[in-house]
Amino acid sequence: MATYDALSKATEQKMKKGIEAMQKAFAGVRTGKASPQLVDGVMVDYYGTMTRLKDIAAITAPEPRLLVIQPWDQAAIKPIEKAIIASNLGISPMSDGRVVRLPIPELSEERRKALVKQVKERGEDARIEIRNCRRDGNEAAKKGQKDGQYTEDEKSQAEKAIQKLTDACIREVDELLKAKEAELMQV
């Protein structure tokens, strides 16, 4: 016989995964500062196989406005440059034959606002994901009560615990969103 506590823990884990996914998405949003996460999603055509950039090169940020990509195989320089250009990061790669440098340009006010809009959309997606987890948890509690796993009181306690979790997770999303917006709008 499963307890309502186990149900709320499972729901919490699902909600936390939604928040983690949002944080990963936020890490890939360019803020005007160099960050290796900026190129996390870049896939390189490496000898006919689509490979993640971080799997074929070391990525560092030696300066606040510069990313340096040092491939382990020098033959990968040209494919890396092509992949960065194709990724629409808005950064032009520069190569000296050994490393690829990505100078991070200053963001314009218009671009900052567009990025804030993109971040808000991802935050809303996370809120929807959290609400869906709440719905699934509540439905599982109702089904459990119907099947005789929970009493009416346990179902009610589970629903209250799940709502409390939902409120806390949405607050966390809002705080992360506010911090990312502030980071983006900072000149």
N, C-alpha and C positions, 0 to 999 in steps of 0.2 A: 504494500500500500504506500504510494508516493505521498509525500507531505506537501502541503501548499508552500512550505519554505523552499523546497527543492524547485518548485515551479517558479517562484519569484527569482531564485538564483539563476536559473536557466534564462529567464527573460532578461535579467540584468546583463548576463554575458552577451546576449544578442545585441542589446542596446549599446554596450561598450564597444562592440565590434563596429557598429555604425559610426560612433564617435572617432574611433581609430582610423577608419577609412577617410573620414572628413579631414582629420589632421594630416594624413598622407597627401591628400589632394591639396591642402593648404601649403604644404612644404614645396610643392611643385609650382606654386604661383610666384612669379618673379616680383621682388619687392625693391629692386634697385641695388640689392646687396648680393654678392656672389655666394651661392650655396650649392654644394654638390647635388642636392635633391632637385635642383632646377632641371637637370638632365636625366633624372631617374627614368622617365618614360621614353627616352630616345632609344629606338631600335636601329641597329646597324646591319647592313647586308654584308656579313663577314663570310667570305668564301661560299656564297650562295645560301647561307643560313641566316635568318633574322635573329640577331643576338642583342641582348641588352648591353648598352654602352659600358655600364659598370662592370660587366663580366669580361671585357676585353681591354680595359684600361684603368689606370689609377686616376681618380678625379680629385683635385685639391683646389682650395681657395687661398692662395698665398697672400692675396691682398683683398680689401673689401669689395673692389669692383673688378676682380679678375678670377676666372676659372681656368685652371690648367688641366688638360687631359693628356696623359702620357700613356699611349698604348703599349702593350707588351710586345706587339708585333708591328714593326714600322710599316708594313704593307697595309695596315688598317687605317693609316692617316687619311687617305682620300675618301674611303667609305665613311669614316667618321664625319668628315667635313660635309659630305653629301647628306648624311642623316640629320645633322644639326640644321642645315639649311631647310631640309624638307619638314622638320618638326615644327616650323612656324613659331619659334621662340622669340623671333625678332632680334636675334643676335647673329652677327657675321663672324664666322670662325676665321682665325688667322693661324697659319702653320709655318713652321720653319724646317719641316722635314722630320723632326724628332718629336715635337709636341704640338698640340692644338691649343691655342689660347682663345678664350672667349671674353672679350672686354664687355662688361655689363654697362650699358649706357644709362644715363639718368632717365627716369620715367617722366613723361609729360603729364600735365594735369588731366588731360583727356584720357590717356592710357591708364592712369591711376584710378579714375572713376570707372572705367570699363572693367578693370581688375576687381574693384570693390563689388561691382554688380555680379561678376562671375563668382566671387567668394560668397556673396549673399545667397545666390542660387544654390551653391553647394551646401550652405548651412541649412537652407530650407529642405533640401533633399535629406539631410541628416535628421531633421525634425520629423519628416514624414516617415523615415525608416524607424525612428523611435516610436512613433505613434502606432505604426504597423505592428511592432513588437508588443506594444501594450494590448492591442486588439487580439493578437494571437494568444497572449498570456491569459487574458480575460476569457477568451473562448475555451482555452484548455481548462481553466478553473470551472467554468460552467459545465463542460463535458465531464470533468472529473466528479462534480457533484451529482450530475445526472446518472453517471455510472456507479455511484455509491463509494467513490474513493474519498470524497470530502463530505463533511457535514455542511450545512448551510452557513454556519459561522466560519468555518475554515475557508469556504469559497469567498465569503465577504472579506475576511482578513487578507486573503491572497489578492483580491481586487484592490484593496486599500494599499497594500504593500507595492503592488505593481504601479498604481497611480503615483505613489510617493517617489518610486524609482523614475518614472516618466518625467515628473516635475524636476527632479534633480538632474537628470540627463539633459533635458531641454535647457535648463539654466546653464549647464556646462557648455553646451553648444553655443548659447548666446554669448557667454564670456569669451570663448575661443574666437568667435566671429568678431566681437568688438575689438579684441586684441589684434587680430589680423587686419581689420580695417584701419586701425590706428597705425599699424606698421606700414601699410600701403600708402596712407596719406601723408606720412612723415616725409618731409623733404630733406 
